[in-house]
Amino acid sequence: MTATSLTSKTFSPADLHDPAVAPAAGALRRFALRLGLSGTRFAVNGILKRRFWVRKSKLWEYARGLDCVLRSFYLKKHAGNAKPRVLDFGGAATLPIFSLAAGGSEVLCLDIDTALSDWTNEVAKRRGWQLHASTHNLVTTPAPTEWGLFDAVISFSVLEHIPKAAQPVVLARLAELLKPGGVFALTFDFGAEAPVNDAVRDLDEVERLVAATGLDYLDGCPLADTGERFVIDRRHPGRRFTFASLFLQKKM
């Protein structure tokens, strides 16, 4: 485990070349290419199509998040052939859930987009993956008890699309679904100029959201803002903002 790979921070393109992140990023690049060559469509920002790669900022979100989940799980020295049980919030048909399932993890994905959820289940059936997508809306309805608890929760660039008042509620519900010692890998648009209305604007807001989860920062490291800002969304060329990658853990 390294501080670079598991530290909560904002986006830096240089991270993709760091020895702690590069292997995960490279594995995802190769996996995306294999999906594309096989004709398996996957979604980015809700758009499902055949593609062979994802842009650097999205790769950064995915690689660091999955690295956090897998490193944290295997560092617990689980016996035998145990694989993580992962809950994804809002990422139906995306590269991370396909990658986790292809690696043997059991994945439950929650996404209210019926078309993306249906495609997720179709791909999982074809490939024999332990992956299921549900349109259960956790924003409005608590999780049913039969879901049980998960080793990890992931959610990539979904939070900003939930109304501000509902964000603490849904984060608390997701945190409740973690096993003791489980990790929560969350990314979101961050910064004063982020174009989505309900984006997270500053570190004080991050602290309030973390408090709502009742979880601790992984390794005790609060979110570090590098101060770098980018024109990430081509639809808003005048808005410079960034992504934040937040890693939390439930007490044992």
Contacts in CASP RR format, 6 or more apart in sequence:
PFRMAT RR
TARGET T0000
AUTHOR 0000-0000-0000
METHOD contacts of the structure
MODEL  1
MTATSLTSKTFSPADLHDPAVAPAAGALRRFALRLGLSGTRFAVNGILKR
RFWVRKSKLWEYARGLDCVLRSFYLKKHAGNAKPRVLDFGGAATLPIFSL
AAGGSEVLCLDIDTALSDWTNEVAKRRGWQLHASTHNLVTTPAPTEWGLF
DAVISFSVLEHIPKAAQPVVLARLAELLKPGGVFALTFDFGAEAPVNDAV
RDLDEVERLVAATGLDYLDGCPLADTGERFVIDRRHPGRRFTFASLFLQK
KM
1 71 0 8 1.000
1 72 0 8 1.000
1 75 0 8 1.000
1 219 0 8 1.000
2 19 0 8 1.000
2 20 0 8 1.000
3 219 0 8 1.000
3 221 0 8 1.000
4 15 0 8 1.000
4 18 0 8 1.000
4 20 0 8 1.000
4 21 0 8 1.000
5 18 0 8 1.000
5 20 0 8 1.000
5 21 0 8 1.000
5 24 0 8 1.000
5 64 0 8 1.000
5 67 0 8 1.000
5 68 0 8 1.000
5 71 0 8 1.000
6 67 0 8 1.000
6 68 0 8 1.000
6 71 0 8 1.000
6 72 0 8 1.000
6 218 0 8 1.000
6 219 0 8 1.000
6 221 0 8 1.000
6 247 0 8 1.000
7 219 0 8 1.000
7 221 0 8 1.000
7 224 0 8 1.000
7 247 0 8 1.000
8 217 0 8 1.000
8 218 0 8 1.000
8 221 0 8 1.000
8 222 0 8 1.000
8 223 0 8 1.000
8 224 0 8 1.000
8 244 0 8 1.000
8 245 0 8 1.000
8 246 0 8 1.000
8 247 0 8 1.000
9 223 0 8 1.000
9 224 0 8 1.000
9 225 0 8 1.000
9 226 0 8 1.000
9 244 0 8 1.000
9 245 0 8 1.000
10 190 0 8 1.000
10 223 0 8 1.000
10 224 0 8 1.000
10 225 0 8 1.000
10 226 0 8 1.000
10 227 0 8 1.000
10 228 0 8 1.000
10 242 0 8 1.000
10 243 0 8 1.000
10 244 0 8 1.000
10 245 0 8 1.000
11 57 0 8 1.000
11 60 0 8 1.000
11 61 0 8 1.000
11 226 0 8 1.000
11 228 0 8 1.000
11 230 0 8 1.000
11 242 0 8 1.000
11 243 0 8 1.000
11 244 0 8 1.000
11 245 0 8 1.000
12 60 0 8 1.000
12 226 0 8 1.000
12 228 0 8 1.000
13 56 0 8 1.000
13 57 0 8 1.000
13 60 0 8 1.000
15 21 0 8 1.000
15 60 0 8 1.000
15 64 0 8 1.000
16 22 0 8 1.000
16 25 0 8 1.000
16 56 0 8 1.000
16 59 0 8 1.000
16 60 0 8 1.000
16 63 0 8 1.000
20 67 0 8 1.000
21 60 0 8 1.000
21 63 0 8 1.000
21 64 0 8 1.000
21 67 0 8 1.000
24 63 0 8 1.000
24 64 0 8 1.000
24 66 0 8 1.000
24 67 0 8 1.000
25 59 0 8 1.000
25 60 0 8 1.000
25 63 0 8 1.000
26 63 0 8 1.000
27 99 0 8 1.000
28 54 0 8 1.000
28 59 0 8 1.000
28 62 0 8 1.000
28 63 0 8 1.000
28 66 0 8 1.000
28 95 0 8 1.000
28 99 0 8 1.000
29 53 0 8 1.000
29 59 0 8 1.000
31 95 0 8 1.000
31 98 0 8 1.000
31 99 0 8 1.000
31 102 0 8 1.000
32 42 0 8 1.000
32 51 0 8 1.000
32 52 0 8 1.000
32 53 0 8 1.000
32 54 0 8 1.000
32 95 0 8 1.000
33 52 0 8 1.000
33 53 0 8 1.000
35 41 0 8 1.000
35 42 0 8 1.000
35 95 0 8 1.000
35 98 0 8 1.000
36 50 0 8 1.000
36 51 0 8 1.000
36 52 0 8 1.000
37 52 0 8 1.000
39 50 0 8 1.000
40 50 0 8 1.000
40 98 0 8 1.000
40 123 0 8 1.000
41 48 0 8 1.000
41 49 0 8 1.000
41 50 0 8 1.000
41 51 0 8 1.000
41 93 0 8 1.000
41 119 0 8 1.000
42 48 0 8 1.000
42 51 0 8 1.000
42 93 0 8 1.000
42 94 0 8 1.000
42 95 0 8 1.000
42 98 0 8 1.000
43 49 0 8 1.000
43 91 0 8 1.000
43 92 0 8 1.000
43 93 0 8 1.000
43 94 0 8 1.000
43 116 0 8 1.000
43 119 0 8 1.000
44 51 0 8 1.000
44 54 0 8 1.000
44 58 0 8 1.000
44 94 0 8 1.000
44 95 0 8 1.000
45 157 0 8 1.000
46 93 0 8 1.000
46 113 0 8 1.000
46 116 0 8 1.000
48 93 0 8 1.000
48 115 0 8 1.000
48 116 0 8 1.000
48 119 0 8 1.000
54 62 0 8 1.000
54 95 0 8 1.000
57 230 0 8 1.000
57 232 0 8 1.000
57 243 0 8 1.000
58 157 0 8 1.000
60 243 0 8 1.000
60 245 0 8 1.000
61 156 0 8 1.000
61 157 0 8 1.000
61 187 0 8 1.000
61 243 0 8 1.000
61 245 0 8 1.000
62 95 0 8 1.000
62 96 0 8 1.000
62 99 0 8 1.000
62 156 0 8 1.000
64 185 0 8 1.000
64 245 0 8 1.000
65 96 0 8 1.000
65 154 0 8 1.000
65 156 0 8 1.000
65 185 0 8 1.000
65 187 0 8 1.000
65 245 0 8 1.000
65 247 0 8 1.000
66 96 0 8 1.000
66 99 0 8 1.000
66 100 0 8 1.000
66 154 0 8 1.000
66 185 0 8 1.000
68 183 0 8 1.000
68 185 0 8 1.000
68 218 0 8 1.000
68 247 0 8 1.000
69 84 0 8 1.000
69 86 0 8 1.000
69 100 0 8 1.000
69 151 0 8 1.000
69 152 0 8 1.000
69 154 0 8 1.000
69 183 0 8 1.000
69 185 0 8 1.000
70 84 0 8 1.000
72 152 0 8 1.000
72 182 0 8 1.000
72 183 0 8 1.000
72 218 0 8 1.000
72 249 0 8 1.000
73 84 0 8 1.000
73 151 0 8 1.000
73 152 0 8 1.000
73 183 0 8 1.000
76 181 0 8 1.000
83 103 0 8 1.000
83 104 0 8 1.000
83 105 0 8 1.000
83 106 0 8 1.000
84 100 0 8 1.000
84 105 0 8 1.000
84 106 0 8 1.000
84 151 0 8 1.000
84 152 0 8 1.000
85 105 0 8 1.000
85 106 0 8 1.000
85 149 0 8 1.000
85 150 0 8 1.000
85 151 0 8 1.000
85 152 0 8 1.000
86 97 0 8 1.000
86 100 0 8 1.000
86 105 0 8 1.000
86 106 0 8 1.000
86 107 0 8 1.000
86 108 0 8 1.000
86 150 0 8 1.000
86 151 0 8 1.000
86 152 0 8 1.000
86 153 0 8 1.000
86 154 0 8 1.000
87 107 0 8 1.000
87 108 0 8 1.000
87 109 0 8 1.000
87 110 0 8 1.000
87 147 0 8 1.000
87 150 0 8 1.000
87 152 0 8 1.000
87 153 0 8 1.000
87 154 0 8 1.000
87 174 0 8 1.000
87 177 0 8 1.000
88 94 0 8 1.000
88 96 0 8 1.000
88 97 0 8 1.000
88 107 0 8 1.000
88 108 0 8 1.000
88 109 0 8 1.000
88 110 0 8 1.000
88 111 0 8 1.000
88 153 0 8 1.000
88 154 0 8 1.000
88 155 0 8 1.000
89 110 0 8 1.000
89 138 0 8 1.000
89 153 0 8 1.000
89 154 0 8 1.000
89 155 0 8 1.000
89 158 0 8 1.000
89 170 0 8 1.000
89 174 0 8 1.000
90 109 0 8 1.000
90 110 0 8 1.000
90 111 0 8 1.000
90 112 0 8 1.000
90 155 0 8 1.000
90 158 0 8 1.000
91 97 0 8 1.000
91 109 0 8 1.000
91 111 0 8 1.000
91 116 0 8 1.000
91 155 0 8 1.000
91 156 0 8 1.000
91 158 0 8 1.000
92 109 0 8 1.000
92 111 0 8 1.000
92 113 0 8 1.000
92 116 0 8 1.000
92 117 0 8 1.000
92 119 0 8 1.000
92 120 0 8 1.000
92 133 0 8 1.000
93 116 0 8 1.000
93 117 0 8 1.000
93 119 0 8 1.000
93 120 0 8 1.000
93 123 0 8 1.000
93 133 0 8 1.000
94 156 0 8 1.000
96 154 0 8 1.000
96 156 0 8 1.000
97 107 0 8 1.000
97 109 0 8 1.000
97 120 0 8 1.000
97 131 0 8 1.000
98 123 0 8 1.000
98 129 0 8 1.000
98 131 0 8 1.000
100 107 0 8 1.000
100 131 0 8 1.000
101 107 0 8 1.000
101 124 0 8 1.000
101 127 0 8 1.000
101 129 0 8 1.000
101 130 0 8 1.000
101 131 0 8 1.000
102 127 0 8 1.000
102 129 0 8 1.000
104 129 0 8 1.000
104 130 0 8 1.000
105 130 0 8 1.000
106 130 0 8 1.000
106 131 0 8 1.000
107 129 0 8 1.000
107 130 0 8 1.000
107 131 0 8 1.000
107 132 0 8 1.000
108 132 0 8 1.000
108 133 0 8 1.000
108 134 0 8 1.000
108 147 0 8 1.000
108 150 0 8 1.000
109 117 0 8 1.000
109 120 0 8 1.000
109 131 0 8 1.000
109 132 0 8 1.000
109 133 0 8 1.000
109 134 0 8 1.000
110 133 0 8 1.000
110 134 0 8 1.000
110 135 0 8 1.000
110 136 0 8 1.000
110 137 0 8 1.000
110 138 0 8 1.000
111 117 0 8 1.000
111 120 0 8 1.000
111 133 0 8 1.000
111 134 0 8 1.000
111 135 0 8 1.000
112 135 0 8 1.000
112 137 0 8 1.000
113 135 0 8 1.000
114 135 0 8 1.000
116 133 0 8 1.000
117 133 0 8 1.000
117 134 0 8 1.000
117 135 0 8 1.000
118 133 0 8 1.000
120 131 0 8 1.000
120 132 0 8 1.000
120 133 0 8 1.000
121 131 0 8 1.000
121 132 0 8 1.000
121 133 0 8 1.000
123 129 0 8 1.000
123 131 0 8 1.000
124 130 0 8 1.000
124 131 0 8 1.000
124 132 0 8 1.000
124 133 0 8 1.000
136 143 0 8 1.000
136 144 0 8 1.000
138 170 0 8 1.000
138 173 0 8 1.000
138 174 0 8 1.000
139 162 0 8 1.000
139 166 0 8 1.000
139 169 0 8 1.000
139 170 0 8 1.000
142 173 0 8 1.000
143 173 0 8 1.000
143 176 0 8 1.000
143 177 0 8 1.000
147 177 0 8 1.000
148 177 0 8 1.000
149 177 0 8 1.000
149 178 0 8 1.000
149 179 0 8 1.000
150 177 0 8 1.000
150 178 0 8 1.000
150 179 0 8 1.000
150 182 0 8 1.000
151 178 0 8 1.000
151 179 0 8 1.000
151 182 0 8 1.000
151 183 0 8 1.000
152 178 0 8 1.000
152 182 0 8 1.000
152 183 0 8 1.000
152 184 0 8 1.000
152 185 0 8 1.000
153 174 0 8 1.000
153 175 0 8 1.000
153 177 0 8 1.000
153 178 0 8 1.000
153 183 0 8 1.000
153 184 0 8 1.000
153 185 0 8 1.000
153 186 0 8 1.000
154 184 0 8 1.000
154 185 0 8 1.000
154 186 0 8 1.000
155 174 0 8 1.000
155 185 0 8 1.000
155 186 0 8 1.000
155 187 0 8 1.000
156 186 0 8 1.000
156 187 0 8 1.000
157 187 0 8 1.000
157 188 0 8 1.000
157 189 0 8 1.000
157 243 0 8 1.000
158 188 0 8 1.000
159 167 0 8 1.000
159 171 0 8 1.000
159 186 0 8 1.000
159 188 0 8 1.000
159 198 0 8 1.000
159 200 0 8 1.000
160 188 0 8 1.000
160 189 0 8 1.000
160 194 0 8 1.000
160 196 0 8 1.000
160 198 0 8 1.000
160 199 0 8 1.000
160 200 0 8 1.000
161 196 0 8 1.000
161 198 0 8 1.000
162 170 0 8 1.000
162 198 0 8 1.000
163 198 0 8 1.000
164 198 0 8 1.000
167 198 0 8 1.000
167 209 0 8 1.000
167 212 0 8 1.000
168 208 0 8 1.000
168 209 0 8 1.000
168 212 0 8 1.000
169 212 0 8 1.000
171 186 0 8 1.000
171 209 0 8 1.000
171 212 0 8 1.000
171 213 0 8 1.000
172 212 0 8 1.000
172 213 0 8 1.000
172 214 0 8 1.000
174 184 0 8 1.000
174 213 0 8 1.000
175 184 0 8 1.000
175 213 0 8 1.000
175 214 0 8 1.000
175 215 0 8 1.000
175 248 0 8 1.000
175 250 0 8 1.000
178 184 0 8 1.000
178 215 0 8 1.000
178 250 0 8 1.000
179 250 0 8 1.000
180 250 0 8 1.000
180 251 0 8 1.000
180 252 0 8 1.000
181 249 0 8 1.000
181 250 0 8 1.000
181 251 0 8 1.000
181 252 0 8 1.000
182 249 0 8 1.000
182 250 0 8 1.000
183 218 0 8 1.000
183 247 0 8 1.000
183 248 0 8 1.000
183 249 0 8 1.000
183 250 0 8 1.000
184 213 0 8 1.000
184 215 0 8 1.000
184 246 0 8 1.000
184 247 0 8 1.000
184 248 0 8 1.000
184 249 0 8 1.000
184 250 0 8 1.000
185 245 0 8 1.000
185 246 0 8 1.000
185 247 0 8 1.000
186 245 0 8 1.000
186 246 0 8 1.000
186 247 0 8 1.000
186 248 0 8 1.000
187 243 0 8 1.000
187 244 0 8 1.000
187 245 0 8 1.000
187 246 0 8 1.000
188 199 0 8 1.000
188 200 0 8 1.000
188 243 0 8 1.000
188 244 0 8 1.000
188 246 0 8 1.000
189 195 0 8 1.000
189 196 0 8 1.000
189 199 0 8 1.000
189 200 0 8 1.000
189 241 0 8 1.000
189 242 0 8 1.000
189 243 0 8 1.000
189 244 0 8 1.000
190 199 0 8 1.000
190 200 0 8 1.000
190 201 0 8 1.000
190 206 0 8 1.000
190 225 0 8 1.000
190 241 0 8 1.000
190 242 0 8 1.000
190 243 0 8 1.000
190 244 0 8 1.000
191 199 0 8 1.000
191 200 0 8 1.000
191 201 0 8 1.000
191 202 0 8 1.000
191 229 0 8 1.000
191 241 0 8 1.000
191 242 0 8 1.000
192 201 0 8 1.000
192 202 0 8 1.000
192 241 0 8 1.000
193 229 0 8 1.000
193 238 0 8 1.000
193 239 0 8 1.000
193 240 0 8 1.000
193 241 0 8 1.000
194 200 0 8 1.000
194 201 0 8 1.000
194 239 0 8 1.000
194 241 0 8 1.000
195 233 0 8 1.000
195 235 0 8 1.000
195 236 0 8 1.000
195 239 0 8 1.000
195 241 0 8 1.000
199 241 0 8 1.000
200 206 0 8 1.000
200 209 0 8 1.000
200 244 0 8 1.000
203 222 0 8 1.000
203 223 0 8 1.000
203 225 0 8 1.000
206 222 0 8 1.000
206 223 0 8 1.000
206 244 0 8 1.000
206 246 0 8 1.000
207 222 0 8 1.000
210 217 0 8 1.000
210 246 0 8 1.000
210 248 0 8 1.000
213 248 0 8 1.000
215 248 0 8 1.000
215 249 0 8 1.000
215 250 0 8 1.000
216 248 0 8 1.000
216 249 0 8 1.000
216 250 0 8 1.000
216 251 0 8 1.000
217 223 0 8 1.000
217 247 0 8 1.000
217 248 0 8 1.000
217 249 0 8 1.000
218 247 0 8 1.000
218 248 0 8 1.000
218 249 0 8 1.000
219 247 0 8 1.000
221 247 0 8 1.000
223 244 0 8 1.000
223 246 0 8 1.000
225 244 0 8 1.000
226 242 0 8 1.000
227 242 0 8 1.000
228 242 0 8 1.000
229 240 0 8 1.000
229 241 0 8 1.000
229 242 0 8 1.000
230 240 0 8 1.000
230 241 0 8 1.000
230 242 0 8 1.000
231 237 0 8 1.000
231 238 0 8 1.000
231 239 0 8 1.000
231 240 0 8 1.000
232 241 0 8 1.000
232 242 0 8 1.000
232 243 0 8 1.000
233 239 0 8 1.000
END
